Amino acid sequence: MYAIAQYTYAQAPRQNRTIASVAAIAIWAAIVGRNINVSRDGLNQNILVIAGTGRGKEAMQRAINQIIEAIAQTVPDVKKLITGRFASSQALLQHLQAYPATLSIQGEGEYLFKRLTSPKASQNEQDLLQLILDLYHKSGFGASMPGYRKADLAQSVASIQSPCYNLLTESTPRALNDITGHDSIKRGMPQRFLIVISKADRPFANPNASNVKLDPYLVEYLAGVCCTFMAQSNPLRVTNVTFSVEATEIEQAFDRETTLLINRGGDALEAELWNRSHLKSMKLAALIATGINHYCPHIEADVMRWAIKVERHNVEQLLAEMESGEVGESTEAVRLSRVVKAFAEYVLTEYQSLPKGYRVNGDLHDKRIVAFTYLHNKLGNTAPFRKNGYKEPRDLIRDSLKVLVEKGDLIEINKVQMAKQTGHGVEGWMIGNPRSFGL
C-alpha cells in the first residue's frame, strides 16, 4: 500500500500525500476486500475525499487507472474491478452479480450526495442510497445481498454472496452539508464512510508528473495478488485476519471508548458519528496487515494504533467542522453555540488583536460590552446565519441573543442606557452567567 501511495504521489500533477494514501486504500480494498475478513466483515471501503478545488484530487483516478491497465497486461480480468456511476439499484445489483468485487470511482461527490439525500429524491434514488448503505456490511463470508425477481426472468438478479462494493468519491467541502445532514446521520451514511478532509494549500505543479513510470516489480506483485484472490473467488474462500495480544487490547479499548462516547452523547447527532468507528479502524488495520502479508495477515500493535489514529482524526475533524456551523444543519442550537463562542472570544481577546473589520470600540471592549456591529460583522456571513427563508442574518442573530437574555446568560443594555453609561448610542450586551461561556 505504501508503494501504491508513493506512485500515486509521484505521478500527481499537484502532489498531496493524504490524497495519495486514500488512492492506495481504495484500490487495495477492491483487490483484497472480498477474500480477507476481520471481525466477520470484508474490507470494503466507502471513501469521501474533501479538498479544495485544484488540490490534486484527480490524481487518484489517474493513478488507479494506470495501475489497473498495467496489471491487465497479464491479468485481463482485473479491468472488471473498476466501474463508474450506477443509474439505479437494479443496475448496481446486476453488476455485482457478475462481478462481486468492484471499485466505483465517482467524481464530484457533492452532486452524488445531493441527489441521493435530497428530500425530493426519486424512489429510484432512494433505493440506490439504501442499497449503498446495505452493501457496507454484506462483504463478509456467509453474508449475502438479496436480489430481486422480475416477470422477465432474464432481468432478475439472484442473491449475491459477499458482495464487495467499494466507493471512492471526492468533492469540495460543500459535500459535507449533504452527508452530515440530520437524516443522513440518522440513516448511518457518514458512519459508513471514511471521510478524509485535506486542508492543504494548493501545491505547486509537479514538473516530473508525466515522466513517472510504474515499478515493474510492483505491477508483478499486484498481478500475483490479483491472480491469487481471483482463484479463491469461485467458490469463495476467505482468510481471517489475526491480532497480536497487544493489538487486541488496543482494539478492545477503542471499542469501549467509542461505545461510551455514543452512550454519553444521548440523542446528540454528533455522538452517532462514532458509531462504526471501531469497525472502520479494524478494516483499515486489516488492509495494512494484508499489504504486509496477504497469505497470513496479522495485525500488530503499531498497525492498530495507526488505524485508530486515522479514524479518530477523521471523526474529530468532521465534528469540528460541524461545531463551527460551516457544515451540517443550521439549527437554533448551532446558532446559539456560535453566538456564545463569539462572546467568549470577544472578552478573551486583547483589543489590539481583534480584526479591524469587526469594528470594535475600544471603550466598550474595556467594559466587556458587545455591540451588535461586532456580532453582525463576525457572524452574519457564516453558514448558520445566512438568509433563512424570510429571515435575514441580523434577525437570526437577534433571535439567538433574545434566547440567551431570557436564559439569563446575557444582560441586554438598550440604547438609552448605553448613551447614559458609555456615551455610545448603540445596543449592547454583557455576559450575565460566565459559566455558560466557559469563563
C-alpha positions in Angstrom: 0.0 0.0 0.0 2.9 2.3 0.7 4.3 1.6 -2.7 0.9 2.4 -4.4 0.7 5.6 -2.4 4.2 6.6 -3.4 3.5 6.1 -7.1 0.2 8.0 -6.8 2.0 10.9 -5.2 4.9 10.8 -7.7 2.7 10.9 -10.8 0.3 13.6 -9.5 0.4 17.0 -11.3 -0.5 18.5 -7.9 1.0 16.4 -5.1 -0.9 15.7 -1.8 0.3 12.8 0.4 -3.1 12.4 2.1 -4.9 12.0 -1.3 -2.2 9.6 -2.5 -2.8 7.4 0.6 -6.5 7.4 0.0 -6.0 6.1 -3.5 -3.9 3.2 -2.1 -6.6 2.3 0.4 -9.3 2.3 -2.3 -7.5 0.1 -4.9 -6.1 -2.3 -2.3 -9.6 -2.7 -0.7 -11.0 -3.6 -4.1 -8.3 -6.2 -4.8 -8.3 -8.0 -1.4 -11.5 -6.8 0.4 -13.7 -9.8 -0.5 -11.2 -12.5 0.4 -9.9 -11.1 3.6 -12.2 -10.8 6.6 -11.8 -9.1 10.0 -14.5 -9.5 12.7 -16.7 -11.3 10.2 -16.6 -8.3 7.8 -14.9 -7.9 4.4 -12.5 -5.0 3.9 -14.7 -2.9 1.5 -14.5 0.9 1.8 -16.7 3.8 1.1 -14.4 6.9 0.9 -15.1 10.6 0.5 -12.2 12.9 0.0 -12.8 16.5 0.8 -10.3 19.1 -0.6 -10.4 22.5 -2.2 -10.6 22.9 -6.0 -7.3 22.3 -7.8 -5.7 20.4 -4.8 -4.9 17.2 -6.7 -7.9 15.0 -6.2 -7.9 13.9 -9.8 -4.6 12.2 -9.3 -6.4 9.3 -7.5 -8.4 8.1 -10.5 -5.5 8.7 -12.9 -3.1 6.5 -10.8 -5.7 3.8 -10.2 -6.4 3.5 -13.9 -2.7 3.3 -14.8 -2.1 0.6 -12.2 -5.1 -1.4 -13.4 -4.0 -1.0 -17.0 -0.5 -2.3 -16.2 -1.9 -5.3 -14.2 -4.3 -6.1 -17.1 -1.4 -6.8 -19.4 -1.0 -10.2 -17.6 -4.4 -10.4 -15.8 -7.0 -9.0 -18.2 -9.9 -9.7 -15.9 -8.6 -7.1 -13.4 -10.3 -4.4 -15.5 -13.6 -5.6 -14.2 -12.7 -4.3 -10.8 -13.2 -0.6 -11.8 -16.5 0.9 -12.6 -18.2 4.3 -12.6 -21.6 5.6 -11.7 -24.7 3.4 -11.5 -28.1 4.8 -12.6 -30.2 2.6 -10.3 -30.1 -0.1 -7.6 -31.0 -2.6 -10.2 -28.0 -1.7 -12.3 -25.7 -2.0 -9.4 -27.1 -5.4 -8.3 -26.8 -6.7 -11.9 -23.2 -5.6 -12.0 -22.4 -7.2 -8.6 -24.0 -10.4 -9.7 -21.4 -10.7 -12.5 -18.5 -9.0 -10.7 -19.0 -9.3 -6.9 -15.8 -7.2 -6.2 -15.8 -3.7 -7.6 -14.5 -0.2 -7.1 -16.9 2.5 -8.2 -15.0 5.8 -8.8 -17.3 8.7 -9.0 -16.2 12.3 -9.3 -18.0 15.4 -7.9 -19.3 13.7 -4.7 -21.3 16.8 -3.9 -23.8 16.1 -6.7 -23.9 12.4 -5.8 -24.9 13.1 -2.2 -27.2 16.0 -3.0 -29.1 13.7 -5.4 -29.3 10.8 -3.1 -30.1 12.6 0.2 -32.4 15.3 -1.2 -35.9 15.3 0.4 -37.1 15.4 -3.2 -35.1 12.3 -4.2 -37.0 10.0 -6.5 -37.8 6.4 -5.4 -35.1 5.2 -7.7 -32.5 7.4 -6.0 -33.8 6.4 -2.5 -33.4 2.8 -3.5 -29.9 3.3 -4.7 -28.9 5.1 -1.5 -30.4 2.3 0.6 -28.5 -0.3 -1.4 -25.2 1.5 -1.0 -25.8 1.7 2.8 -26.8 -2.0 3.0 -23.8 -3.2 1.0 -21.4 -1.9 3.6 -22.0 -4.9 5.9 -22.5 -7.5 3.2 -18.9 -8.3 2.2 -18.1 -10.7 5.0 -18.0 -14.5 4.4 -21.5 -16.0 4.7 -23.3 -12.7 4.1 -25.4 -12.1 1.1 -27.3 -9.4 -0.7 -30.9 -10.3 -1.7 -31.5 -9.9 -5.4 -34.9 -9.2 -7.0 -37.3 -11.1 -9.2 -39.0 -9.8 -12.3 -41.6 -11.2 -14.6 -38.9 -11.4 -17.2 -36.5 -14.0 -15.5 -33.6 -12.8 -17.7 -33.8 -9.4 -15.9 -34.0 -11.0 -12.4 -31.0 -11.0 -10.0 -30.3 -13.8 -7.7 -28.8 -13.5 -4.2 -25.2 -12.2 -4.3 -22.7 -13.9 -2.0 -20.4 -11.5 -0.1 -20.5 -8.6 -2.5 -17.5 -6.3 -2.0 -18.7 -2.9 -3.2 -16.1 -0.1 -2.8 -17.0 3.6 -3.5 -14.4 6.3 -4.0 -15.6 9.8 -4.5 -14.2 13.3 -4.0 -15.6 16.8 -3.6 -15.1 20.3 -2.3 -16.3 21.0 1.3 -19.8 21.6 0.0 -20.5 17.9 0.0 -20.2 17.8 3.8 -23.6 19.6 4.1 -25.4 16.7 2.5 -23.6 13.8 4.1 -23.8 15.3 7.6 -27.5 16.4 7.5 -29.9 15.1 10.2 -31.4 12.4 8.0 -28.1 11.3 6.7 -26.6 10.8 10.1 -29.8 9.0 11.4 -29.6 6.6 8.4 -25.9 6.0 9.2 -24.4 7.5 6.0 -21.3 9.3 7.3 -20.7 6.4 9.7 -20.2 4.1 6.7 -17.7 6.4 5.0 -14.1 7.1 5.6 -14.3 10.9 5.3 -10.9 12.4 4.7 -10.6 16.1 4.8 -7.5 17.8 3.5 -7.0 21.5 4.1 -3.6 21.6 2.5 -2.8 24.6 0.3 -2.8 24.2 -3.5 0.6 22.5 -4.3 2.9 23.8 -6.9 2.9 22.0 -10.3 4.9 18.8 -10.3 7.3 19.1 -13.3 8.1 15.4 -13.3 4.5 14.1 -13.3 4.5 12.9 -16.9 7.9 11.1 -16.5 7.0 8.8 -13.7 6.8 5.1 -14.5 5.3 2.3 -12.6 7.8 0.0 -10.9 7.6 -3.3 -12.8 8.1 -5.2 -9.6 5.1 -3.6 -8.0 3.0 -4.4 -11.1 4.2 -8.0 -11.0 3.4 -8.3 -7.2 -0.1 -6.8 -7.6 -0.8 -9.1 -10.6 0.2 -12.1 -8.4 -2.1 -11.0 -5.6 -5.0 -10.5 -8.1 -4.5 -14.0 -9.5 -4.4 -15.5 -6.0 -7.7 -13.9 -4.9 -9.5 -14.4 -8.2 -8.7 -18.1 -7.9 -10.2 -18.1 -4.5 -13.4 -16.3 -5.5 -15.4 -19.1 -7.1 -16.1 -20.8 -4.8 -15.3 -18.1 -2.3 -12.5 -18.8 0.2 -11.5 -16.2 2.8 -8.7 -15.7 5.2 -9.4 -14.2 8.6 -7.0 -11.6 10.0 -5.4 -12.4 13.3 -4.4 -10.0 16.1 -1.4 -9.9 18.4 -2.3 -9.8 22.1 -1.3 -6.1 22.4 -3.3 -5.2 19.2 -6.3 -7.0 20.7 -6.1 -4.9 23.9 -5.8 -1.7 21.9 -8.7 -2.6 19.6 -10.9 -3.5 22.6 -10.0 -0.3 24.4 -11.1 1.7 21.3 -14.4 -0.2 21.2 -15.1 0.6 24.8 -14.1 4.3 24.3 -16.4 4.8 21.2 -19.3 2.9 23.0 -19.0 5.3 26.0 -18.9 8.3 23.6 -22.1 7.2 21.9 -23.9 6.3 25.2 -23.0 9.6 26.9 -24.0 11.6 23.9 -27.6 10.6 24.3 -29.7 11.9 21.4 -27.0 14.2 20.0 -26.3 13.5 16.4 -22.6 14.2 16.9 -22.4 11.1 19.2 -23.7 8.9 16.4 -20.7 9.7 14.2 -18.6 7.5 16.5 -20.8 4.5 15.5 -18.8 2.1 13.4 -15.5 3.9 14.1 -14.3 0.7 15.8 -15.1 -1.4 12.8 -13.6 1.1 10.4 -10.4 1.2 12.3 -10.2 -2.6 12.2 -10.8 -2.6 8.5 -8.0 -0.1 7.9 -5.6 -2.1 10.1 -6.5 -5.3 8.3 -5.8 -3.7 4.9 -2.3 -2.7 6.1 -1.7 -6.2 7.6 -2.8 -7.7 4.2 -0.4 -5.4 2.4 2.4 -6.8 4.6 1.4 -10.4 4.2 -1.6 -11.3 2.1 -1.2 -15.0 2.9 -1.4 -14.7 6.7 -2.4 -11.1 7.6 -1.7 -10.4 11.2 -2.3 -7.1 12.9 0.4 -5.9 15.2 0.0 -3.1 17.8 1.6 -0.4 15.8 -0.7 -1.0 12.9 -3.8 -1.0 15.1 -2.6 2.3 16.7 -2.2 3.8 13.3 -5.6 2.8 12.1 -7.3 4.1 15.3 -5.3 7.4 15.0 -6.6 7.8 11.4 -10.2 7.1 12.3 -10.1 9.3 15.4 -8.6 12.2 13.5 -11.2 11.9 10.7 -14.1 11.9 13.1 -12.8 14.7 15.2 -12.1 16.8 12.2 -15.7 16.2 10.9 -17.0 17.1 14.4 -15.0 20.3 14.4 -16.5 21.2 11.0 -20.0 20.6 12.3 -19.3 22.5 15.5 -18.2 25.5 13.6 -21.5 25.6 11.9 -20.0 25.7 8.4 -21.3 22.2 7.6 -24.4 20.3 8.7 -27.8 21.7 9.5 -28.1 25.3 10.6 -30.3 24.8 13.7 -31.1 27.1 16.5 -28.7 25.1 18.8 -25.8 25.7 16.3 -26.6 29.4 16.1 -26.7 29.7 19.9 -23.4 27.9 20.1 -21.8 30.3 17.6 -23.1 33.4 19.5 -21.8 32.1 22.8 -18.4 31.4 21.2 -18.3 34.9 19.7 -18.9 36.5 23.2 -16.2 34.3 24.8 -13.7 35.2 22.1 -14.5 38.9 22.4 -13.8 39.1 26.2 -10.7 36.8 26.0 -9.0 38.6 23.1 -6.9 41.7 23.5 -8.4 44.7 21.8 -5.4 45.1 19.6 -5.7 41.5 18.4 -9.4 41.8 17.2 -9.7 42.2 13.4 -10.4 45.8 12.4 -13.2 44.6 10.2 -15.2 43.7 13.3 -15.4 47.5 14.1 -15.0 47.0 17.8 -14.9 50.1 20.0 -12.0 50.1 22.5 -14.0 51.8 25.3 -16.8 49.2 25.0 -14.3 46.4 24.9 -12.7 47.5 28.1 -16.1 47.4 29.7 -16.8 43.9 28.2 -19.8 45.3 26.4 -20.5 43.7 23.0 -22.2 45.9 20.3 -24.4 44.4 17.6 -22.0 45.6 14.9 -19.3 43.2 16.2 -21.7 40.2 16.1 -23.1 41.1 12.7 -19.6 41.5 11.1 -18.3 38.3 12.8 -21.3 36.0 12.2 -23.5 37.5 9.5 -21.7 35.8 6.6 -21.2 32.4 8.2 -23.3 29.4 7.2 -25.6 29.2 10.3 -26.7 32.9 9.9 -27.1 33.2 6.1 -30.5 34.2 5.0 -33.0 31.6 6.0 -36.3 32.0 4.1 -37.6 35.4 5.0 -35.1 35.9 7.9 -32.0 38.0 7.3 -28.7 37.3 9.1 -29.3 40.2 11.6 -32.7 38.7 12.5 -31.2 35.3 13.1 -28.5 36.8 15.3 -31.1 38.8 17.3 -33.2 35.6 17.8 -30.2 33.9 19.5 -29.5 37.0 21.6 -33.1 37.0 22.8 -32.9 33.3 23.9 -29.6 33.9 25.8 -31.1 37.0 27.5 -34.2 35.1 28.5 -32.0 32.3 30.0 -30.1 34.9 32.0 -26.8 34.2 30.2 -26.7 37.7 28.7 -27.7 41.1 30.0 -29.2 43.5 27.4 -28.4 47.2 27.6 -30.7 49.4 25.4 -29.6 52.5 23.5 -30.8 54.9 26.2 -28.9 53.1 29.0 -25.9 52.8 26.7 -25.9 56.5 26.0 -26.0 57.3 29.7 -23.5 54.8 30.8 -21.0 54.9 28.0 -21.8 57.8 25.7 -22.4 55.5 22.8 -26.0 55.4 21.4 -26.0 51.7 20.3 -27.4 48.5 21.7 -25.1 46.4 23.9 -24.9 43.1 25.7 -22.9 41.9 28.6 -22.2 38.4 29.9 -24.5 37.6 32.8 -23.5 34.0 33.5 -19.8 33.4 32.8 -20.1 29.7 33.3 -22.3 29.4 30.2 -19.5 30.9 28.2 -16.7 28.7 29.6 -15.3 31.7 31.6 
